[in-house]
Amino acid sequence: MMAGSSAHRLMARLAIWAAVAITATVLIALGLAYQRQNVSPQSIVQAPAATNPLELSVFDEPREVPEIRFQDEEGHDLTLADFRGRMVLLDIWATWCVPCRKEMPALDRLQAKVGGNEFLVIPLSIDRDGVAAVKRFYRELGLEKLGIYVDPSGKGSRALAIPGVPTTLLIDRQGREVARKMGAAEWDAPEMVALIERTMHGQSAGNRNHDR
């Protein structure tokens, strides 16, 4: 009888332990799923595709920009200071980003239309594969006028507080941010070209004169 009672108690304990183990496994799985859905706010995400060409934030006063570091196609180390003296449209993007794919041809046309000694589009890729990934992307879309700039580490986008790609900064000749847009845009649309040319020729993006 005692042996039978001990066996029953052992079986009961094993059943309890099994139930506890199953419950713990379920809770761990739910926790991992929650973590996957609630990623770090510093993560780079894909911005919405639907946008209005002029739906951008134009600042009343230019803002200082962190001195981020990146590389060109040949592997030369660059900073934004290297482009001081001309307007820059800095576009943070990635080859896996669908809205980026939508807007890159427009940026290519904008560079062809306005680019030169006074203005430059800098499409800064955050792809981990760097230049190789960008070259494949350019060939696929037939992009010819844009240069290749890469920041595989993503440090520059974090320093600029970029919440998602594409995000684009309009930077004046002094290296200050005058406008920002999150999401794709028709960058070669007449309104955008007018905004860029107005800023380039000594007026603020909001069409008000400012001290230079």
C-alpha positions in Angstrom: 0.0 0.0 0.0 2.8 2.4 0.9 4.6 1.6 -2.3 1.4 2.3 -4.2 0.8 5.6 -2.5 4.4 6.7 -3.2 4.0 5.9 -6.8 0.7 7.9 -7.0 2.4 10.9 -5.3 5.4 10.7 -7.7 3.0 10.6 -10.7 1.1 13.6 -9.4 4.3 15.5 -8.9 5.5 14.7 -12.4 2.2 15.9 -13.8 2.5 19.2 -11.9 6.1 19.6 -13.1 5.0 18.9 -16.7 2.2 21.5 -16.5 4.6 24.1 -15.1 7.1 23.4 -17.9 4.5 23.8 -20.5 3.2 27.0 -19.0 6.7 28.4 -18.9 7.4 27.5 -22.5 4.2 29.2 -23.6 5.0 32.4 -21.6 8.5 32.5 -23.1 7.1 32.1 -26.6 4.6 34.9 -26.0 7.4 37.2 -24.6 9.6 36.6 -27.7 6.7 37.4 -30.0 6.0 40.6 -28.1 9.6 41.6 -28.3 9.6 41.0 -32.1 6.6 43.3 -32.5 7.9 46.0 -30.2 11.3 46.7 -31.7 13.7 49.4 -30.4 12.7 52.9 -31.3 16.2 53.4 -32.8 15.5 50.7 -35.5 15.3 51.9 -39.0 12.0 51.1 -40.6 10.3 51.5 -44.0 8.4 54.8 -44.2 4.9 55.0 -45.8 4.8 55.0 -49.5 1.9 57.4 -50.0 3.2 61.0 -49.8 2.4 64.5 -50.9 5.4 66.0 -52.9 5.4 69.2 -50.8 4.5 67.6 -47.4 7.8 68.3 -45.7 8.8 70.1 -42.5 10.3 73.5 -43.3 12.1 75.1 -40.3 11.7 78.7 -39.4 15.4 78.8 -38.6 18.1 76.5 -40.0 19.2 73.7 -37.7 22.8 72.5 -37.0 23.5 69.0 -38.4 25.8 66.4 -36.7 29.0 65.8 -38.6 28.2 62.3 -39.8 30.8 60.1 -41.6 30.3 57.9 -44.7 32.1 56.7 -47.8 31.8 57.1 -51.6 32.0 54.5 -54.3 35.9 54.4 -54.1 35.9 54.0 -50.3 37.0 57.6 -49.6 36.0 58.8 -46.1 33.6 61.8 -46.2 31.7 64.1 -44.0 29.0 66.7 -44.8 31.7 69.3 -44.3 33.3 68.1 -47.5 30.3 69.5 -49.4 30.1 72.9 -47.6 29.5 75.7 -50.0 26.7 74.1 -52.0 23.1 73.0 -51.3 22.8 69.3 -50.5 19.7 67.1 -50.6 20.7 64.2 -48.2 18.5 61.2 -48.8 18.8 58.3 -46.3 17.6 55.1 -48.0 18.1 51.4 -48.5 17.7 49.0 -51.5 15.1 46.8 -49.6 12.9 49.8 -49.0 9.9 49.9 -51.4 9.2 53.7 -51.1 12.9 54.3 -51.8 12.6 52.3 -55.0 9.7 54.5 -55.9 11.5 57.8 -55.4 15.1 57.1 -56.5 14.3 57.7 -60.2 13.0 61.1 -59.3 16.1 61.9 -57.4 18.2 60.8 -60.4 16.2 63.2 -62.6 16.6 66.0 -60.0 20.3 65.6 -60.0 20.3 65.7 -63.8 18.2 68.8 -63.8 19.7 70.9 -60.9 22.9 69.1 -59.9 26.2 70.9 -60.3 28.6 73.2 -58.5 25.8 74.7 -56.4 23.6 71.7 -55.7 24.1 67.9 -55.1 21.9 65.0 -54.3 23.6 62.7 -51.8 21.7 59.4 -51.6 23.2 57.8 -48.5 22.5 54.0 -48.4 22.4 52.1 -45.1 22.6 48.7 -46.8 25.0 46.4 -44.9 26.4 45.1 -48.3 27.5 48.7 -49.0 28.6 49.7 -52.5 27.9 46.3 -54.1 24.2 46.4 -53.2 23.9 50.0 -54.4 25.5 49.2 -57.7 23.1 46.3 -58.4 20.2 48.6 -57.5 21.4 51.4 -59.8 21.8 49.0 -62.7 18.4 47.5 -62.1 16.6 50.9 -62.1 18.8 52.5 -64.8 20.0 55.3 -62.5 22.9 57.3 -64.1 23.3 60.7 -62.5 23.3 59.8 -58.8 26.6 59.2 -57.0 27.1 56.3 -54.6 27.4 57.0 -50.9 27.2 54.3 -48.2 27.0 54.1 -44.4 26.6 50.3 -43.7 27.0 50.9 -39.9 23.9 53.1 -39.8 25.7 55.4 -37.3 24.9 58.5 -39.4 21.2 57.8 -39.6 21.1 57.4 -35.8 23.0 60.6 -35.3 20.5 62.4 -37.5 17.6 60.9 -35.6 16.2 59.2 -38.7 13.1 57.2 -37.7 12.6 55.4 -41.0 13.6 55.3 -44.7 13.5 57.2 -46.9 14.1 60.4 -44.9 15.5 63.4 -46.7 17.2 66.5 -45.4 17.6 69.7 -47.4 20.9 71.3 -46.2 22.0 74.8 -47.0 25.5 76.0 -48.0 26.5 76.4 -44.4 25.7 72.8 -43.7 22.5 73.5 -41.8 19.3 71.6 -42.2 16.5 73.8 -43.5 13.8 71.2 -44.3 13.1 67.5 -43.8 10.8 64.9 -45.3 10.0 61.4 -44.2 8.7 59.2 -47.0 9.0 59.1 -50.8 8.5 62.3 -52.9 8.4 63.4 -56.5 11.7 65.3 -56.1 11.8 66.5 -59.7 8.3 68.0 -59.5 8.1 71.7 -60.4 7.2 72.6 -56.8 10.2 70.8 -55.4 12.6 72.2 -57.9 11.3 75.7 -57.2 11.8 75.2 -53.4 15.4 74.0 -53.9 16.3 76.8 -56.3 14.7 79.4 -54.0 16.8 78.1 -51.1 19.9 77.8 -53.2 19.7 81.4 -54.4 19.7 83.0 -50.9 16.2 82.6 -49.6 15.0 80.3 -46.8 12.9 77.3 -47.8 9.9 79.1 -46.4 10.5 81.9 -49.0 11.8 84.4 -46.4 15.1 86.1 -46.5 17.6 85.2 -43.8 21.0 86.3 -42.7 23.8 84.5 -44.4 
